[in-house]
Structure formats: C-alpha cells, structure tokens
C-alpha cells in the first residue's frame, strides 16, 4: 500500500499552520475541551448502559493521577498527540520523522512501564507522579518545538529535502 501523499509547497505550510493553531487552542481551552469530552463520554457510556462500570473504574483511580473521567482524558491526550505528530510529520524529513516516531513511542512505553511498576508496587505515589510528569511532557508543545529546532539546527538525521518549499 503506497504511503499517503503529503501536501506540498504552500498547502503544506497552510496545514502546518492549522495544526499549530489547533494545538494552541487545545492548550488554551483544555478545560473546556475536557468538559465537552467528559459530557460526550458520559452520554455515550450511559446510552450503552456502562455508566456504572465507568464510575466504578473512575473511583479506583487516585485523584493525584486525574480528577477527570479517564476516557475523556485519554481522548484529549490522543487528539493533542495526533496533532503534534501530524505537525512533525509535515515538517520533518522521512529520516527525522522515523527518529521522532521512535522517541515518542519510547517515551510512551516508558510511561506505561512506570505506571505498571507503580501499580505492582502497591500504588506507589512516586511512580504515578513520575509517569504523570512524563505524560504531561509528551502531550505538550515542548517536544514538538524542541525536535523541530534541533533538527533544523542540524542535529539528528541529515535533511533530505528543502523545508523552504
């Protein structure tokens, strides 16, 4: 199956600008977005008859991890992370994108590993705090900006295309 075509020239920069705007709005209005996602998940789970199961699962989660409904938080994180990865995919060369994908996958794997270790250690607070800080970093604009600047400065895989199209 062939790889999907990326927009080129001005279209690529327009899409990239839209993704930057989406990230900005998601960051600024995160509470409102989470409220909408929470309401949507609550309605959806209630319609499926799973509201009690979701509430029971939520009560088992430490308030230090999240005070919001877990599916809503996961949806927000997936949406934000998708925008970040799409933006980086547009801006980076294929070699840089492969390295970026591996770095993000490694950070998310470390998050899961730390969370599992914390659970196996009897709900160790240090593990949950550490995993939460790692996830907060991954789901932020800092890795996007940092990777873009580092790659443009010449660190990482060599550039294969001119980004000033």
Secondary structure, 3 states (H helix, E strand, C coil): CCCCCCCCHHHHHHHHHHHHHHHHHHHHCHHHHHHHHHHHHHHHHHHCCCHHHHHHHHHCCCCCCCCCCHHHHHHHHHHHHHHHHHHHHHHCCHHHHHHHHHHHHHHHHHHHHHHHHHHHCCCCHHHHHHHHHHHHHHCCHHHHHHHHHHHHCCCCCCCCCCCCC
